[in-house]
Amino acid sequence: MFHRNRQGVLRAMFAVAMVMMCGMAGNAATQDAGKPAMATAPMPTAIQAAKRVYLGNAGVDGMSFQAFRQSGDMNRPYNWLYAAMKNWGRYELVGSPADAELVFEISFSAPLVGADKLPTFAPYLRLEILDAKTHFLLWTIVEPVDGAYRKATWEKNFNTGVANLVSDLKTITGETQTTSK
């Protein structure tokens, strides 16, 4: 009997949730038709105004250390981001934080997720942007990297992750708006 009551309660909760979601969708539609629901906060001006950047290597986590060691490139996130940044050409990459306006720290992590059932890895690249003079964290970009069992697929997925990270950075700097015109 308790099982039936529990199912009834769950059904009622689902119905209430659906009604609430429909109401929110209706509100969102009216907000989109009229005014935006929330103003976009400004980006830190230091990121947009900076010309010189120091790229730091914050490394890889313990879960992915062995995989990068076996690939022969422990500094792959750093190397690939460095190449992508050079190719972009937006910032001058300098050899010392003292010569930079911003410090970009790249790292890679692959934490285990879903421990209740079948644990899997959820790899991601993380780029922290710091003010070189104050060491204040200005912005963080996290970009997932799809896992793969084949080396060629992993290479493609990793490259896509780095490209997406740079694309996110271009959005923050306002670069995508000027290049799309």
N, C-alpha and C positions, 0 to 999 in steps of 0.2 A: 504494500500500500504506500509506503514511503517513496518507493521508486516512482510510482505514478504521480504523486504530488510534486516530487522534484522535477519531473519532466514538465508538468504543468507550469510550475514556477519558471523554469527555464524558457518555455515558450512565451510566457507573459513578458519576461524580461527582454526577449528577442523582439517581440512586437513593440514594446516601449522604445527600445533602441532604434528600431526602424522608423518609427514615427518621429523621433528626435532627429535622426539623420535626414529625413525628408524635410523637416522644418529648417535644419541648418542649410541644406542644399537650396531651399527656396530663398533663405536670407542671403546666401552667397550670390545667387542669381540677381537679386535686386541690388546688392552692393556693386556687383560688376556692371550693371546697367547704369548705375548712378555714380557714386563716388567710390574710390578704393577703400577697402576696409582699414588698411594701415599704410602709413607712409614708409617709404624705403629709407633706412638709416644711411647716413653718408659713410663712405669708405674712409679709412685713415688717409689723410692727405700725404703723409710721408711715403706711402706705398706708390701713390700716383706721381709724386714729384721727384722721387729718387732717380738718380742716374747710375750710381755705382753700387754694386752688390757683392758681398762676400758669400760664397756658397760653402756651407759647412756640412760635414758628413756626420750625422748622428747615429749611423750604423744600422744594424739589423737586430731583431730580438733573438732570444735564445731558441725559439721554436723554428726559426728560419735560418739560423746560423749554419747548420750543417748543409742545408740545400745550397746555399750560396757558396760554401766552401767547396762542395762537390762540383759546382759549375765552373769553378776556377776564378770567379770574380766576386770577392767579398765586398767590393765597393760598387756593385752594379747600380743600385739606386742613385748613388752620387754621380757615377760616370754617365749614366743615361740622362739624368736631369741636367748635368753640365753641358752635354752635347745639345740637348733640346734648347737650353737657355742661350747657348752660343748661336744656334741656328735662328732663334727668334730675333736676337739682336736688340731687344728693348733696353736691357741693362748692360753696362760695362761690368764684366766679372773681374774683380780685383783679387789679389793674392793675400790680403790681410784685412781683418775686421777693422783695423784702425784707418784704412783707406776707404772704407765703405760707408754708405749712408744706411743701408739695410743689411741684415744678416739673414740668409735663408738657410735653415737647417732641414735637411732631408733625412728621413728614416723610413724603415720598412718593418712591418710587424705582421705576424700571422697567428693571431690568437685562436684558441679552440673555442668553438661556440656550439650550443646545442648539446650540452653534456647529459641531458635527460634521456635522450634516445641514442642516436648515432652521432658522436662528436665529429665535427668537420672543422676545417680551417677557414678563416675569413681574412685573407691577406689584404693589406692596404698600404698605400704610401701616405706619409704624413709630411707636410711642409709647414714649418713654423717660420713666420716672418717677424723678425725682431728689429727694433731700432738699434743701430750700431752704437750710438753714444750712450743711451740710457739702459740698454739691454731689456727694454720693456717689450713684452710680447704684443704685437700689433694684430696679428691674424694667424689663423691656422686653417690649412686646407687638408682634407682627408679624401683620398681617392681610392676606392676599392680596386683590387686587381683580381680578376677571375682566376681561379685555380685551374690546373690542367695536369693530366697524367703524361702527356707527350711533351717532349722538349720543345718542338717547333710551336706547339699551341701555347706553351708557357711563354716562349719568347714573344709571340704575337700579343698575348694578353698583357704581359709586362710593359711592352712598348705602348700599347693602348692606354694603360694606366698612367704612364708618364706623359703621353700626349694629352690625356684628359686633365692631368694636374696642371700642365702649362696652359691649357685652355681655360681652366678655372682661374689661373693667375691673370690671364689676359682679360677676363671678365672683371676682375677686381681692379685692374689698372685702367679699365675703360678702353683698352686696346681693341677689343672686339667690335665696339661701336664705331670706331674710326676706320677699321679695316673693312667693315662690311659696306661702307658707303662708296 
